[in-house]
Amino acid sequence: MKAFLFINIIITAFNIFILAYAYSLRFFPLKWRKKVNQDTLVGLAIIFVTMLNMFAWIIYFYYEIFDPIKDIKQLFA
């Protein structure tokens, strides 16, 4: 479970990096932005990495919250 927490933290850090990069894109010269044309790619990356981040945290907290209930059920069985 600690390894999965570490993976979630890495995904969250990557997501924050992409958001900071997307925010800083407007500070680059317009000529360079038209040359590399990354606006659409960065937008898609934000959407999919944020979805991955959300599902990873949901799965982590699901097992963190409901795993002790499984142990309690085994005590009464």
PyMOL commands that set and color helices and strands:
alter all, ss='L'
color gray80, all
select helices_A, chain A and resi 2-27+30-36+39-76
alter helices_A, ss='H'
color red, helices_A
deselect
rebuild
show_as cartoon
